[in-house]
Structures are given as structure tokens and as C-alpha cells.
């Protein structure tokens, strides 16, 4: 039986996981912290970069689903994904991801060649992740963090602002923290060996991850504190009031660790996080406070 094109299109979109595209908000951070939020032309360029990154990251999810389809079929939730469930043929998924990457790269080139390089670099990084890097303990986390660095790099080149080393450091640490949280959750769900979810989990231990999460959360907070109080930051924004956004960072990190401890079902902790009302309120308040400090006070 021939599957109607509209049904295929819906399954492709589902496989590209639009709910995960919220991660591409990181593309907008150079716009905000670069003082360009009031420039409509710059805002449009940054939004274009975010949309293009959503397209390439969605294509990466298609690649992951094709590569991991056999393992996903043994997972209580991932078995329902379009490719694993057989609703989206492998050849269609591959064709869709090729088109997605091509459109994202060409779109990036239209904005600036450097954005196209960031997009292509992101896809190459995650291709290496899908086949090799995700099987190497801790290297898998560094690869995920590098993907977030490429997001903020894309935002910086799109609007033509220099990328702050502090922004890079804070983003890297936060991404490592979230990645370790995901690995901890996967171990809890699947057991200490965890090989049913991904082979690299056999090399992780909960005790090590708990210690690393505590250390990384403290280092992330310290890095953000040093950023908000640095002479360069105070001179750039004309105020030291960015210091008052630190409680939001602390609350967000602590809340995420609470989510890891209280939600032990198969759903990803990042998905719980984006449904957690206290976390979302804190995130919105942080963003509003940052905008007020940089652009009003």
C-alpha cells in the first residue's frame, strides 16, 4: 500500500524532533549578549541562523534514528520513533536528511559563508558522533558540548559580533553538565550496565557521574560569576548588575539535579525539564533580567 505524501511528511517532521529544537535558542545568545537585540536586521539574521540550525539538527536526528533503529526497537519509548517503528522507511529518512543538510548549508551560505561552515561542521561532528564518538566514554559528552559551541558560533558569525570566551566556557560547561545528567538518567533507567540503551553506558558509573555533576555545577556557577564580574563585562554593559542573575543560574542547576532524582521513567530528563513549571519560570525570569540589565539599566 502506498503511503500518502502528507503522512510521510508528518513522520519526517516527527523524526526530526521539533521539541528538541529549543536547544537552538543558544544560537541567539551572541545576539543578546552582543548588544544587538534592538537592531531588527540583526535579529532577523540571528533568527535565520536559528531556523537553519534547527533544520540541520533535525537532519542529525534522522541520521541517529537510521543508525540506531535496531537498538531503538528494544527501548520502551524509542521503539515508537518513526524509523524504528517502520512508519518511515530508511531510504526516505536518508533522502530527507540529505535534503535538510543541503538546504541548511546553502541557506547558511546565503547569510554568510562562515555560517555555512558552522552548519556543515555541526553535521560532520554529529555524523562522527553517531558512528564513533558516542561509543567513547566522556568523549561522547565533549562531542555534545562541541555541538552547543557550534550553535553559539553560528549565532556570532550570523550577526557579526565577536564570540566572548566567557560565553564559550559557560556554554561548554553547561552542555557537559546536561550531558552527564542524561547519562545518569539512562543508567538509572536501564541499570548499572545500561548497554540496552547505548554501549558506552557500560563504562559509566553512577557514583562517578554524581561526583562529576556536583563539580561541574559548581564550576559552571563560578565561571558565570567570573563573567558577570569581569572588568570587560562591566565595561561592555556599563553596569555590574548582571551579577544579580546568578541566583537564577544556581536554581536552574539545582532544579535539574532534583529532576534527575525524582523522575526515573524512560522520558529524557531534558524533556522533563522543559515541562517543569518552576524551571521554566526561572528560565524566563533569568532571560528577562538579562535583557533588563543589558538594555535598560
GUZA-291091 format. One record per residue (C-alpha): residue in one letter; x, y, z; residue number from 1. Coordinates in pm, whole numbers, padded with zeros to 5 digits. Layout:
<atoms>
ATOM / a / X / Y / Z / NUM .
...
</atoms>
This chain:
<atoms>
ATOM / x / 00000 / 00000 / 00000 / 1 .
ATOM / x / 00128 / 00343 / -00099 / 2 .
ATOM / x / 00166 / 00584 / 00192 / 3 .
ATOM / x / 00021 / 00930 / 00119 / 4 .
ATOM / x / 00291 / 01202 / 00088 / 5 .
ATOM / x / 00133 / 01407 / 00365 / 6 .
ATOM / x / 00164 / 01114 / 00606 / 7 .
ATOM / x / 00529 / 01066 / 00509 / 8 .
ATOM / x / 00593 / 01437 / 00563 / 9 .
ATOM / x / 00438 / 01420 / 00911 / 10 .
ATOM / x / 00657 / 01121 / 01003 / 11 .
ATOM / x / 00968 / 01301 / 00876 / 12 .
ATOM / x / 00885 / 01603 / 01093 / 13 .
ATOM / x / 00825 / 01380 / 01394 / 14 .
ATOM / x / 01157 / 01205 / 01338 / 15 .
ATOM / x / 01330 / 01546 / 01325 / 16 .
ATOM / x / 01206 / 01601 / 01684 / 17 .
ATOM / x / 01083 / 01965 / 01679 / 18 .
ATOM / x / 01051 / 01961 / 02060 / 19 .
ATOM / x / 01431 / 01935 / 02077 / 20 .
ATOM / x / 01484 / 02245 / 01866 / 21 .
ATOM / x / 01458 / 02458 / 02178 / 22 .
ATOM / x / 01831 / 02382 / 02217 / 23 .
ATOM / x / 01891 / 02606 / 01917 / 24 .
ATOM / x / 01793 / 02908 / 02124 / 25 .
ATOM / x / 02164 / 02904 / 02209 / 26 .
ATOM / x / 02214 / 03048 / 01859 / 27 .
ATOM / x / 02053 / 03369 / 01986 / 28 .
ATOM / x / 02284 / 03420 / 02285 / 29 .
ATOM / x / 02551 / 03617 / 02092 / 30 .
ATOM / x / 02273 / 03847 / 01968 / 31 .
ATOM / x / 02157 / 03920 / 02323 / 32 .
ATOM / x / 02495 / 03938 / 02495 / 33 .
ATOM / x / 02644 / 04121 / 02197 / 34 .
ATOM / x / 02405 / 04411 / 02249 / 35 .
ATOM / x / 02233 / 04363 / 01913 / 36 .
ATOM / x / 01881 / 04280 / 02031 / 37 .
ATOM / x / 01746 / 04624 / 01941 / 38 .
ATOM / x / 01870 / 04602 / 01580 / 39 .
ATOM / x / 01590 / 04447 / 01372 / 40 .
ATOM / x / 01820 / 04345 / 01085 / 41 .
ATOM / x / 02048 / 04161 / 01327 / 42 .
ATOM / x / 01752 / 03994 / 01495 / 43 .
ATOM / x / 01633 / 03865 / 01157 / 44 .
ATOM / x / 01979 / 03729 / 01075 / 45 .
ATOM / x / 02001 / 03555 / 01413 / 46 .
ATOM / x / 01654 / 03403 / 01371 / 47 .
ATOM / x / 01751 / 03278 / 01024 / 48 .
ATOM / x / 02058 / 03113 / 01173 / 49 .
ATOM / x / 01844 / 02951 / 01444 / 50 .
ATOM / x / 01596 / 02815 / 01187 / 51 .
ATOM / x / 01879 / 02676 / 00972 / 52 .
ATOM / x / 02037 / 02514 / 01276 / 53 .
ATOM / x / 01701 / 02361 / 01364 / 54 .
ATOM / x / 01691 / 02213 / 01015 / 55 .
ATOM / x / 02040 / 02063 / 01035 / 56 .
ATOM / x / 01989 / 01938 / 01393 / 57 .
ATOM / x / 01664 / 01776 / 01280 / 58 .
ATOM / x / 01857 / 01609 / 01000 / 59 .
ATOM / x / 02103 / 01478 / 01258 / 60 .
ATOM / x / 01813 / 01318 / 01448 / 61 .
ATOM / x / 01710 / 01145 / 01125 / 62 .
ATOM / x / 02065 / 01014 / 01091 / 63 .
ATOM / x / 02066 / 00892 / 01451 / 64 .
ATOM / x / 01735 / 00713 / 01404 / 65 .
ATOM / x / 01862 / 00536 / 01093 / 66 .
ATOM / x / 02187 / 00428 / 01259 / 67 .
ATOM / x / 02025 / 00326 / 01590 / 68 .
ATOM / x / 01700 / 00177 / 01460 / 69 .
ATOM / x / 01774 / -00178 / 01580 / 70 .
ATOM / x / 01875 / -00066 / 01930 / 71 .
ATOM / x / 01580 / 00177 / 01947 / 72 .
ATOM / x / 01339 / -00110 / 01887 / 73 .
ATOM / x / 01445 / -00255 / 02224 / 74 .
ATOM / x / 01374 / 00071 / 02410 / 75 .
ATOM / x / 01028 / 00124 / 02569 / 76 .
ATOM / x / 00988 / 00473 / 02419 / 77 .
ATOM / x / 01236 / 00494 / 02132 / 78 .
ATOM / x / 01073 / 00194 / 01965 / 79 .
ATOM / x / 00784 / 00429 / 01884 / 80 .
ATOM / x / 01003 / 00660 / 01675 / 81 .
ATOM / x / 00903 / 00665 / 01305 / 82 .
ATOM / x / 01209 / 00481 / 01171 / 83 .
ATOM / x / 01226 / 00221 / 01450 / 84 .
ATOM / x / 00851 / 00161 / 01427 / 85 .
ATOM / x / 00869 / 00118 / 01049 / 86 .
ATOM / x / 00639 / 00410 / 00972 / 87 .
ATOM / x / 00924 / 00595 / 00799 / 88 .
ATOM / x / 01128 / 00387 / 00551 / 89 .
ATOM / x / 01505 / 00411 / 00589 / 90 .
ATOM / x / 01560 / 00531 / 00232 / 91 .
ATOM / x / 01305 / 00811 / 00280 / 92 .
ATOM / x / 01470 / 00917 / 00607 / 93 .
ATOM / x / 01813 / 00922 / 00440 / 94 .
ATOM / x / 01679 / 01126 / 00149 / 95 .
ATOM / x / 01515 / 01372 / 00388 / 96 .
ATOM / x / 01831 / 01421 / 00591 / 97 .
ATOM / x / 02041 / 01481 / 00278 / 98 .
ATOM / x / 01794 / 01745 / 00159 / 99 .
ATOM / x / 01780 / 01900 / 00505 / 100 .
ATOM / x / 02157 / 01932 / 00535 / 101 .
ATOM / x / 02187 / 02071 / 00181 / 102 .
ATOM / x / 01915 / 02333 / 00236 / 103 .
ATOM / x / 02058 / 02434 / 00576 / 104 .
ATOM / x / 02411 / 02468 / 00437 / 105 .
ATOM / x / 02305 / 02664 / 00129 / 106 .
ATOM / x / 02083 / 02885 / 00344 / 107 .
ATOM / x / 02375 / 02948 / 00577 / 108 .
ATOM / x / 02594 / 03040 / 00280 / 109 .
ATOM / x / 02333 / 03296 / 00175 / 110 .
ATOM / x / 02368 / 03463 / 00515 / 111 .
ATOM / x / 02747 / 03430 / 00536 / 112 .
ATOM / x / 02990 / 03154 / 00431 / 113 .
ATOM / x / 03107 / 03127 / 00791 / 114 .
ATOM / x / 02757 / 03028 / 00898 / 115 .
ATOM / x / 02756 / 02758 / 00629 / 116 .
ATOM / x / 03085 / 02627 / 00771 / 117 .
ATOM / x / 02939 / 02616 / 01122 / 118 .
ATOM / x / 02634 / 02426 / 00996 / 119 .
ATOM / x / 02845 / 02181 / 00794 / 120 .
ATOM / x / 03080 / 02139 / 01089 / 121 .
ATOM / x / 02787 / 02059 / 01316 / 122 .
ATOM / x / 02663 / 01788 / 01081 / 123 .
ATOM / x / 03010 / 01637 / 01038 / 124 .
ATOM / x / 03064 / 01639 / 01414 / 125 .
ATOM / x / 02738 / 01457 / 01477 / 126 .
ATOM / x / 02799 / 01214 / 01194 / 127 .
ATOM / x / 03123 / 01122 / 01368 / 128 .
ATOM / x / 02926 / 01108 / 01695 / 129 .
ATOM / x / 02665 / 00871 / 01550 / 130 .
ATOM / x / 02924 / 00623 / 01422 / 131 .
ATOM / x / 03225 / 00659 / 01653 / 132 .
ATOM / x / 03232 / 00925 / 01926 / 133 .
ATOM / x / 02920 / 00816 / 02114 / 134 .
ATOM / x / 03091 / 00486 / 02192 / 135 .
ATOM / x / 03386 / 00652 / 02374 / 136 .
ATOM / x / 03333 / 00734 / 02739 / 137 .
ATOM / x / 03337 / 01111 / 02818 / 138 .
ATOM / x / 03437 / 01185 / 02458 / 139 .
ATOM / x / 03066 / 01148 / 02382 / 140 .
ATOM / x / 02992 / 01430 / 02628 / 141 .
ATOM / x / 03263 / 01654 / 02482 / 142 .
ATOM / x / 03117 / 01598 / 02134 / 143 .
ATOM / x / 02772 / 01703 / 02256 / 144 .
ATOM / x / 02921 / 02012 / 02420 / 145 .
ATOM / x / 03107 / 02096 / 02100 / 146 .
ATOM / x / 02772 / 02096 / 01921 / 147 .
ATOM / x / 02650 / 02368 / 02157 / 148 .
ATOM / x / 02966 / 02569 / 02095 / 149 .
ATOM / x / 02895 / 02550 / 01722 / 150 .
ATOM / x / 02546 / 02683 / 01792 / 151 .
ATOM / x / 02673 / 02998 / 01960 / 152 .
ATOM / x / 02948 / 03029 / 01698 / 153 .
ATOM / x / 02676 / 03022 / 01431 / 154 .
ATOM / x / 02489 / 03297 / 01612 / 155 .
ATOM / x / 02802 / 03509 / 01644 / 156 .
ATOM / x / 02902 / 03487 / 01277 / 157 .
ATOM / x / 02542 / 03546 / 01164 / 158 .
ATOM / x / 02525 / 03883 / 01339 / 159 .
ATOM / x / 02895 / 03965 / 01308 / 160 .
ATOM / x / 02982 / 04000 / 01676 / 161 .
ATOM / x / 03297 / 03863 / 01845 / 162 .
ATOM / x / 03238 / 03547 / 02044 / 163 .
ATOM / x / 03306 / 03601 / 02412 / 164 .
ATOM / x / 03545 / 03344 / 02563 / 165 .
ATOM / x / 03332 / 03353 / 02877 / 166 .
ATOM / x / 03021 / 03270 / 02676 / 167 .
ATOM / x / 03205 / 02977 / 02518 / 168 .
ATOM / x / 03323 / 02849 / 02856 / 169 .
ATOM / x / 02984 / 02879 / 03026 / 170 .
ATOM / x / 02810 / 02712 / 02732 / 171 .
ATOM / x / 03062 / 02428 / 02725 / 172 .
ATOM / x / 03031 / 02361 / 03099 / 173 .
ATOM / x / 02652 / 02376 / 03092 / 174 .
ATOM / x / 02639 / 02134 / 02798 / 175 .
ATOM / x / 02874 / 01892 / 02978 / 176 .
ATOM / x / 02653 / 01919 / 03288 / 177 .
ATOM / x / 02335 / 01841 / 03093 / 178 .
ATOM / x / 02505 / 01558 / 02907 / 179 .
ATOM / x / 02620 / 01395 / 03230 / 180 .
ATOM / x / 02268 / 01434 / 03367 / 181 .
ATOM / x / 02131 / 01249 / 03067 / 182 .
ATOM / x / 02385 / 00969 / 03109 / 183 .
ATOM / x / 02296 / 00940 / 03478 / 184 .
ATOM / x / 01927 / 00914 / 03392 / 185 .
ATOM / x / 01996 / 00647 / 03128 / 186 .
ATOM / x / 02194 / 00443 / 03380 / 187 .
ATOM / x / 01915 / 00469 / 03637 / 188 .
ATOM / x / 01653 / 00363 / 03384 / 189 .
ATOM / x / 01845 / 00074 / 03231 / 190 .
ATOM / x / 02054 / -00047 / 03524 / 191 .
ATOM / x / 02421 / -00008 / 03605 / 192 .
ATOM / x / 02532 / -00177 / 03284 / 193 .
ATOM / x / 02293 / 00017 / 03063 / 194 .
ATOM / x / 02405 / -00145 / 02739 / 195 .
ATOM / x / 02045 / -00186 / 02620 / 196 .
ATOM / x / 02028 / 00191 / 02569 / 197 .
ATOM / x / 02380 / 00262 / 02442 / 198 .
ATOM / x / 02702 / 00063 / 02469 / 199 .
ATOM / x / 02905 / 00346 / 02622 / 200 .
ATOM / x / 02689 / 00335 / 02937 / 201 .
ATOM / x / 02870 / 00018 / 03043 / 202 .
ATOM / x / 03176 / 00239 / 03107 / 203 .
ATOM / x / 02994 / 00495 / 03322 / 204 .
ATOM / x / 02924 / 00462 / 03693 / 205 .
ATOM / x / 02658 / 00644 / 03891 / 206 .
ATOM / x / 02900 / 00735 / 04168 / 207 .
ATOM / x / 03138 / 00898 / 03919 / 208 .
ATOM / x / 02856 / 01084 / 03745 / 209 .
ATOM / x / 02715 / 01212 / 04075 / 210 .
ATOM / x / 03053 / 01348 / 04175 / 211 .
ATOM / x / 03111 / 01498 / 03830 / 212 .
ATOM / x / 02766 / 01661 / 03828 / 213 .
ATOM / x / 02833 / 01831 / 04161 / 214 .
ATOM / x / 03175 / 01953 / 04049 / 215 .
ATOM / x / 03053 / 02073 / 03710 / 216 .
ATOM / x / 02757 / 02260 / 03857 / 217 .
ATOM / x / 02993 / 02441 / 04096 / 218 .
ATOM / x / 03244 / 02521 / 03820 / 219 .
ATOM / x / 02965 / 02642 / 03589 / 220 .
ATOM / x / 02836 / 02876 / 03859 / 221 .
ATOM / x / 03188 / 03003 / 03924 / 222 .
ATOM / x / 03253 / 03065 / 03554 / 223 .
ATOM / x / 02928 / 03261 / 03522 / 224 .
ATOM / x / 03013 / 03457 / 03837 / 225 .
ATOM / x / 03355 / 03549 / 03699 / 226 .
ATOM / x / 03195 / 03650 / 03369 / 227 .
ATOM / x / 02938 / 03881 / 03530 / 228 .
ATOM / x / 03201 / 04049 / 03750 / 229 .
ATOM / x / 03485 / 04074 / 03498 / 230 .
ATOM / x / 03610 / 04422 / 03409 / 231 .
ATOM / x / 03540 / 04361 / 03041 / 232 .
ATOM / x / 03177 / 04267 / 03108 / 233 .
ATOM / x / 03115 / 04563 / 03337 / 234 .
ATOM / x / 03277 / 04798 / 03084 / 235 .
ATOM / x / 03086 / 04649 / 02790 / 236 .
ATOM / x / 02743 / 04675 / 02951 / 237 .
ATOM / x / 02815 / 04980 / 03165 / 238 .
ATOM / x / 02691 / 04804 / 03477 / 239 .
ATOM / x / 02780 / 04526 / 03717 / 240 .
ATOM / x / 02416 / 04437 / 03777 / 241 .
ATOM / x / 02446 / 04120 / 03569 / 242 .
ATOM / x / 02571 / 03974 / 03897 / 243 .
ATOM / x / 02208 / 03963 / 04014 / 244 .
ATOM / x / 02127 / 03694 / 03757 / 245 .
ATOM / x / 02344 / 03436 / 03935 / 246 .
ATOM / x / 02064 / 03308 / 04165 / 247 .
ATOM / x / 01869 / 03204 / 03855 / 248 .
ATOM / x / 02168 / 03001 / 03736 / 249 .
ATOM / x / 02206 / 02829 / 04072 / 250 .
ATOM / x / 01836 / 02749 / 04090 / 251 .
ATOM / x / 01833 / 02609 / 03736 / 252 .
ATOM / x / 02128 / 02378 / 03802 / 253 .
ATOM / x / 01986 / 02256 / 04134 / 254 .
ATOM / x / 01641 / 02208 / 03985 / 255 .
ATOM / x / 01781 / 01995 / 03705 / 256 .
ATOM / x / 01955 / 01769 / 03958 / 257 .
ATOM / x / 01627 / 01741 / 04150 / 258 .
ATOM / x / 01454 / 01636 / 03829 / 259 .
ATOM / x / 01717 / 01364 / 03782 / 260 .
ATOM / x / 01642 / 01228 / 04128 / 261 .
ATOM / x / 01262 / 01243 / 04116 / 262 .
ATOM / x / 01182 / 01142 / 03756 / 263 .
ATOM / x / 01314 / 00797 / 03679 / 264 .
ATOM / x / 01087 / 00695 / 03393 / 265 .
ATOM / x / 01214 / 00644 / 03037 / 266 .
ATOM / x / 01144 / 01002 / 02928 / 267 .
ATOM / x / 01461 / 01212 / 02886 / 268 .
ATOM / x / 01540 / 01449 / 03176 / 269 .
ATOM / x / 01570 / 01738 / 02931 / 270 .
ATOM / x / 01211 / 01671 / 02824 / 271 .
ATOM / x / 01101 / 01673 / 03187 / 272 .
ATOM / x / 01297 / 01994 / 03234 / 273 .
ATOM / x / 01108 / 02167 / 02953 / 274 .
ATOM / x / 00778 / 02067 / 03114 / 275 .
ATOM / x / 00877 / 02164 / 03467 / 276 .
ATOM / x / 00693 / 02484 / 03563 / 277 .
ATOM / x / 00942 / 02606 / 03830 / 278 .
ATOM / x / 01232 / 02553 / 03590 / 279 .
ATOM / x / 01056 / 02734 / 03305 / 280 .
ATOM / x / 00955 / 03027 / 03528 / 281 .
ATOM / x / 01315 / 03055 / 03647 / 282 .
ATOM / x / 01443 / 03045 / 03287 / 283 .
ATOM / x / 01204 / 03321 / 03177 / 284 .
ATOM / x / 01293 / 03537 / 03478 / 285 .
ATOM / x / 01664 / 03493 / 03404 / 286 .
ATOM / x / 01617 / 03592 / 03040 / 287 .
ATOM / x / 01407 / 03897 / 03132 / 288 .
ATOM / x / 01659 / 04006 / 03396 / 289 .
ATOM / x / 01948 / 03971 / 03149 / 290 .
ATOM / x / 01764 / 04183 / 02891 / 291 .
ATOM / x / 01676 / 04449 / 03151 / 292 .
ATOM / x / 02032 / 04469 / 03280 / 293 .
ATOM / x / 02194 / 04488 / 02936 / 294 .
ATOM / x / 01942 / 04706 / 02755 / 295 .
ATOM / x / 01761 / 04912 / 03020 / 296 .
ATOM / x / 01975 / 04973 / 03328 / 297 .
</atoms>
